[in-house]
Amino acid sequence: MLPEDPPAAPTGAQLGRAIRQVLSNYAEAARAHKRDGQRTELTTLSALGEPDRFDVLALEDALQRLGARNERHARVVELRFLCSFTIAETAAALEVSHATVESDWAMARAWLRREMRPS
């Protein structure tokens, strides 16, 4: 019997989806455990190096809506924001040009800012 080939390393797009799913599952479980509707927030560093907090489930909801409008924009956010990919790494993972990722990233960030703005 021949040994099986080792599993292939996940692609960038698969990694982004996996991280998104883990964060979403964690936030859902935490909310269910707390039973008081508290939000699960994560803190990241903004582009300016300042702490930036976001509600994990609000981001998931917004990414689902964004993906329904433009799937590639949602993939760009997963890779750039959740996986910390560079523009070049994102372009390679999605097999699109550097300019396309820059444009998609700008559009997706603007859309998410508007969608996630507190009411």
C-alpha positions in Angstrom: 0.0 0.0 0.0 1.4 3.4 -1.0 1.4 6.1 1.6 -1.1 8.9 1.1 0.0 12.2 -0.1 0.1 14.8 2.7 -2.9 17.1 2.6 -2.3 20.2 0.6 -1.7 23.5 2.4 -4.8 25.6 2.5 -5.0 28.4 -0.1 -5.2 32.0 1.0 -8.9 32.0 0.2 -9.5 28.9 2.2 -7.6 30.3 5.1 -9.6 33.5 5.1 -12.9 31.6 5.2 -11.6 29.4 8.0 -10.5 32.3 10.2 -13.9 34.0 9.5 -15.7 30.8 10.5 -13.7 30.3 13.7 -14.3 33.9 14.8 -18.0 33.7 14.0 -18.4 30.4 15.8 -16.5 31.7 18.9 -18.6 34.8 19.0 -21.9 32.8 18.7 -20.8 30.4 21.5 -19.7 33.3 23.7 -23.0 35.0 23.2 -25.0 31.9 23.9 -22.9 31.2 27.1 -23.3 34.7 28.4 -27.1 34.7 27.7 -27.2 38.4 28.1 -26.7 39.4 24.5 -23.3 40.9 25.1 -21.2 41.5 22.0 -18.0 39.7 21.4 -15.4 42.3 20.4 -11.9 41.9 19.1 -9.3 44.6 19.1 -7.0 45.0 16.2 -4.5 47.7 15.2 -5.8 50.2 12.7 -3.7 51.3 9.8 -2.5 54.2 12.1 -1.4 51.8 14.8 -4.3 52.7 17.1 -6.5 50.1 18.7 -9.6 49.4 16.6 -12.5 47.4 18.2 -15.1 45.6 16.2 -18.1 43.4 16.9 -17.3 39.9 15.5 -21.0 39.1 14.7 -21.7 42.5 13.2 -18.6 42.0 10.9 -19.9 38.5 9.9 -23.3 39.9 9.1 -21.8 42.7 7.1 -19.5 40.3 5.2 -22.4 38.1 4.3 -24.2 41.1 2.9 -21.1 42.2 1.1 -20.5 38.7 -0.3 -24.1 38.7 -1.7 -23.3 42.0 -3.5 -19.8 41.2 -4.5 -18.1 37.9 -3.5 -14.6 39.0 -4.4 -14.9 42.1 -2.2 -15.8 39.9 0.8 -12.8 37.6 0.0 -10.5 40.6 -0.2 -11.7 41.7 3.3 -11.1 38.2 4.7 -7.6 38.1 3.4 -6.6 41.7 4.1 -8.3 42.1 7.4 -8.6 38.7 9.0 -5.4 37.1 7.6 -3.3 40.3 7.4 -2.3 39.5 3.8 -0.5 42.2 1.8 -2.0 43.5 -1.4 0.4 41.3 -3.4 -0.5 38.2 -1.3 -4.2 38.9 -1.7 -3.8 39.4 -5.5 -1.9 36.1 -5.8 -4.4 34.2 -3.6 -7.4 35.5 -5.6 -5.5 35.4 -9.0 -6.3 39.0 -9.8 -4.1 42.0 -10.4 -2.6 44.3 -7.7 -4.7 47.2 -9.0 -7.9 45.1 -8.7 -7.2 44.2 -5.1 -6.4 47.9 -4.3 -9.7 49.0 -5.8 -11.7 46.1 -4.2 -10.1 46.9 -0.8 -11.0 50.6 -1.0 -14.6 49.8 -2.1 -15.1 47.1 0.6 -13.6 49.2 3.4 -15.9 52.1 2.5 -18.9 49.8 2.3 -18.1 48.1 5.6 -17.6 51.5 7.4 -21.0 52.6 6.2 -22.7 49.3 7.1 -21.1 48.9 10.5 -21.5 52.5 11.6 -23.3 52.5 15.0 -27.0 53.5 14.7 
